[in-house]
Amino acid sequence: MEVKRWFLALLLIMFNTHYLLVDFGLISITKLTVMALCPFLLLSFHKNISKPLIIALLYLLAIYICALQHPAQFRMTTIIYTALYVFLLVTFTTILYSEENVLTLNFAIKLLNRLIWIYILVVIAQQLFILIGIRHFTPLNLGGDSYLEVNRVPGLSLEPSHSGRIMCVAFYAWLKLNEFQKGVKIDIHYLWAYERRFVLAFLYAMLFMGSATAVLALILLSFYFINRRSLLILPIVLIVVLFINERVEFKALNRTIKMIAVVSEGDKKSIGKTDGSAAYRIYPIINTIESDISKKEFWIGNGIDSAKNKLGLIDLRKSKIGNINDYGFICYTLLLLLIYSCAIYRFFSLETLFFVILMSCTLANVYYSWGIMIIFTIIRYFQIKYECGNLRIEECDETE
């Protein structure tokens, strides 16, 4: 059991970080190696065919068939790469449910807490290094990128927006697991009384890593605390933040405010001009809503990389959510079935809101997308046990 527990911990950390000394490029050989081992571990840990595995196999079969409809663009390596990520999630889920207490509640809480603290400390250290003029220091995940500033650092991932997503979801998971452990919803009063240092450090890193996505993530995270009491507190907090922003030019917050205003107007051209990074998340959603469902391409796709231009960059005029461009809506439906059978417990949930807004309803072949699904899988696992009354004393023992 200990081997399984630490392997799950390894997957959680590995796919929610991008460390330059281990992950040498955008496509990490280290991560690829671990993913390639997952199907074999799946067979060794679990002999039965599970529901997630059936859905995963159907999804992979569907994208293979749909991709074959466009032989000129067919590329087996892309499908294999997708399959590796799919088996990563199925393997994590299968091992987690393979026997009682593979992952205890207290262990998971500590693991998430330490992951967030590591991110916080790395962000602060990176800011200090840039402040004294050091922009390239691989052991601290500084690669000398042109965007680097004191108030814009990558943290322990590839870029600030990735760190913002990961930290927000990890903190949300930490809140939910503490809720299951204590039997009551965690409120702002509890956090201020018992977790003040942790929360303030988390907010500092999220607000000053320089990511508009991180600010947006915090806004979404605030929904967790909404109740009658917080309805009085949150407007006050918002007014204070806006007041401070008037006197301190807070770029990430200003980008978020401008983007929310532009999105509410529904003008795609204005979105791209306001924030190019945000456009890559918003355009696919708008394009999907505007799709012509009478065309067969909507259902079976246009072929692999059909939304990319001649330079290999994503054409925002064509891009849609969930690889609908490549494999079609039928495959996307199977992908959603996989997500809601492994990772997200309820459709109407904050997890779904994170998936829609922070991830653009998409599971791309990028480490953090599947890393976040791993975190959601942990929440789902304990939420089912909590609601069924199956959390044992040893799982909640704070002295573990």
N, C-alpha and C positions, 0 to 999 in steps of 0.2 A: 504493500500500500504506500509506503514511503517513497518508493521509486516513482509510482504514478503521480503522487502529490507534487513532487519536485519537478517532474516532467511537465505537468500542467502549469506550474509556476514559471518554468522556463519559457513555455509558449506564450504565456501572458506577457512576460517582460520583453521577450524577443520581438514580438509583433506589435508592441506598443512603444518601441524605441527604434531609433536609427543612429547607431553609434559608429562614427567614422573609422575607428580602429578595428571594428568587426565587420561592418557593412560598407564595403569599399566603394560602391556605386549605387545608382538608383535601383538596379537589380542586384540584390545581395546574394552572393554565392553561399554564404552561411545560412541564410534563411531558406534558400533553394534546397540545400542539402537536408535540412531538418524537415521541410515539407515533403521531400522525396521519400523520407523514411516513414511518414505518417501512414500510408496505405498498409505497409508491412506491420506496423505497430497496431493498426486497427484490426488486422487479422489475428495477431497474437493475443491481444487483450480481450477481444470479443468475437465469439464464433457465430453468433446469431446475426441475422439480417435485420437491422433496425429501420424504423420509419424514416429517420433522417437520411440513412444510407440509400434507401429506395428512391427518395425524392432527389437526392444528389445524383444518382445514376441516371434517372430520367432526365434531369436537367442537362447533364453532360451529353447524353445521347441526343437530346433535342438540339443543342447548339451545334453539335457535329453535323446533324442532318441539315439544319438550316444553313450552315456555312457551306455545305456541299452544293447548295443551289446556286452558288456563285463561285465556280471553280477557278476563275481568274484571280480571285482574291483569297482563295483558300490557303490557310497557313496552319499546319498541324501544331507547330510550336506554340502558337497563341492558345490553342485549345488545351494543350498539355499544361501550360502555365496556369490557365484558369482551373483545370482539374486539380492541380496541386493545392491551390488555395481552398477549393471546395473540400478536398479530403482533409486539409488542416482543420477546418471547422468541424467536420463530422467526427474526426478522430478525437478532438478535444471534448466534444459533447459525449461521445461514446465512453471514453475513459472516465469522465466526470460521473456518469451514471452507472459505471460498471460494478461498483460495490459501495456499501454504506461508508460514509465518512472518508472517501478518497480526498475530498477537500472540505475541511471543517470551516464553520462560519468564522471563528476567531482567526484562523490562519489566513483566510481570504481577506478579512478586514485589515490585518497587519500588512499583508502583501500590497494591497492597494494604497495604504497609508505610506508605505516606504517608497513605492513607485512615484507617488505625487511629491514626496519630500525630495527625492533625487532630482526630479524635474525642477523643483523650486531652487535647489542649491546650484544646479547647473546654470539656470538662467541668471542668478545673481553673480556667479563666478564669471560667466561670459560677459556680463555688463562691466564688471571690474576690469577684466582684461582689455576690452575695447576702450575703456576709459583711459587706460595707460598706453594705448596705441598698439596693442597686440591683437591682430585680426585673424591670424592663422596660427592655431594651436590645436592640432588634431586630438590630443588626449582630452581636451575640453569640448570637443565637437565643433570647433571653429575651423571652417574650411576656407576662410578668406573671401567669402562671397561678397559681391558688390553691394548688396542691400544692407549689410551689417552696420548697425549704429548702436549706441548705448541703449536706446529704447526700441531696438528691433533685433532680436537674437533668435536662433533656431531652437534653443533648449536641447532636449535629448532626442530630437527627431530631425527629419530632413529640412524642415522649414517651420517658421512660426505658426502658420495656420494648422499644420499637422499637430504641433504641440498643444495648441489651443483646444482642438477637438479631443485629443487623447486625455488631457488633464481634466477637462470638463466632465467627460463621460466617466473617468476613473473616480472623480470626486462624487458624482451622482451615485455611482455604485457603492462607494464607501458610506454615503448617507443611507442608502436603501438597506445595506447589510447591517448597519448599526440599528436601523429601525426594526429589522427582524430580530436582532439580538435582544433589544430592550423591550420589544413588544409595543412600542408607541412611535409615532412619527417624530422625527428629529426636527426641532424648531430652532429659530434664530436665538432664542433665549438660552437654550441648552448649549449651542455652539459657542456663544459668547462666554458662558460661565465655565465650560469645561474644555473647549477646543479653540480658544481664542487665538493662540499663537499660530496654530496650524491653519486656521481659516484666513487670518490676515496675511500670512505668507503665501497662501494659495491665491488670494485676490491680487496681491502685489505682482506675482509672476504672470497671472492671466492678463492684467491690465497693462503691464509694462514690458511684455515681450514684443509688443509692436504688431499685434495681429488683430485686424477687424473681426476675423472669424472668432477669436477668443472672446471679444467683447459681446458678439452676438450669442455665443455659447453661454456666457454668464446670464444674459437676459433670459434665455430659455431655461437655464438652471434655476432661476428665481421662481419659476412656476411651481417648483417642488414645495416652496414655503408658503404658497398662497393659502390663506384661510382668513377668517374674519378679523383676527388680530393683526395679521401681516398686511391686510389691505390698508390699514392706517399707517403702517411703518414704511412700506415700499415707496409710496409717493414722496415721502419725506427724504428717503435715501436718494431717489431719482432727482429731486430738486437740488440736493446738496452736490451730487455728482455734476449736474449741469452747471451749477454755480461755479464749482472748481474749474470746470472745463472752459468757462468764459475767461478765466484768468491764467490758466495753464493750457497752452496749445497741445491738446491730447489728440494726436493724429488718428490713432486706432478708433477712438470713440467718435470722432468727427466723420471718419469714413463710414462707420456703421450707421450713424444718424442720416447721412446723405443717402446711403444706399436704401435704407428703409423708406425714405421719402420718395426716392425715384421708383422703387419697386411698386409702391402703392399707386403710382401713376400708370404703370403697365407699359412704359415706353422702353422697348429693348435697346434702341440706339443710345438712349440716355444712360442706361445701366452700364453699357460698355465704356462710355466716356467717363462716367463717375468712378468706377472701380473695375479695372480689367480682371482682377483676380476673382471678384465676386461674380462677374459675368459668367465665368466658367461653371458656377454652381447654379445660377438662376436661369440662363438661357435654355439648358436642356429641359427644365421643368416646363417653361413656357412653350417651347417647341413641341413637347409631347402633348400638352393640352390642345395645341392647335393642329395636331396630326389628322390626316384624312384616313379614317379607319376603313374606308371602302377599298383602299389599295392593299394588295396582297403583301407589299413590302413592309407595311406596318405590322403584319402578323408574322412574317418569316424573315424580315430584315433585308438589308442591301449588301451584305457581305462584310467580311472582316475589315476593319479600319475604314469603313465607308464614310465616316464623318471627318476624316482627315484630308487635308489639302495636299498638294504636290510636295510641299516642304515637310510633310509629316506632322504638321500642327493641326489641332482640332479646329474644324470650321464651325464656329458658333451658330451659323445660320442653319446647319444641318443636325447638330448634336441633340440627342434625346437621352432620357434617363435610362439607367440599367442596361446598357448595350442593346437597346431596342433597334438602334441603327444597324447594328451588326447582325443580330440573331432574331429580332422581332419580339412582339409582345407576348407570344405564346411562351417563349423561353423566359421572358421576364416574370411571367406569372409563376413559373416553376421556381425561379429564384426567390420570389417572395414566399412561396410555400416552404422553401428550405430555411429562410430567415425566421419565419414564425413557427417552425417546428424545432429549431435549435436554439435561437437566440432571444427573440422578443416574445414575451408571454402573452401580452394583450395588444390588440390593434390600437385601441384608444388608450394610449399611454405616453409618458414623456419619452420613452425609448423610441417610439414611432416618430415623435416630433424631432428628436435628434437625427433620426435616420433621414427624414424628409428634408430638413433645413440644413443640417451640418454636412450631410453626405449626399444631398441632392437625389435621394431615393435610389442611390446607386451603390453597388459593390464592385468597384473597379479592381483591377489587378495591382493594387497598391497595398503595402503592408498595413498601414494604419486602419484601412477600411475593415479588414478581417480581424485586426487586433481589437477594434471596438466591438465587433461581433463576439469575440471571445469574452469580453467584459460583460456584454449583455447576456451571454450564455450563463455566466456565473450568477447574475442577478436572477435569471429565470429559474435556475436550479434551486436556489434558496427560497425564492418566492413561492414555488410550488410546495416545498416542504413546510414553509411557515403557514401557508393557508390551509394545508392539510393537518397541521398540528403535529408534524413529524420531526421538528427540530429537537434533537436530544440535548440533555444538560451538558454533555461533554463538548458539544459543538459551540455552545454559548459561554463556555467557561473562560473567563477573562484571564485566568492564571495559567492557561495552557502554555 
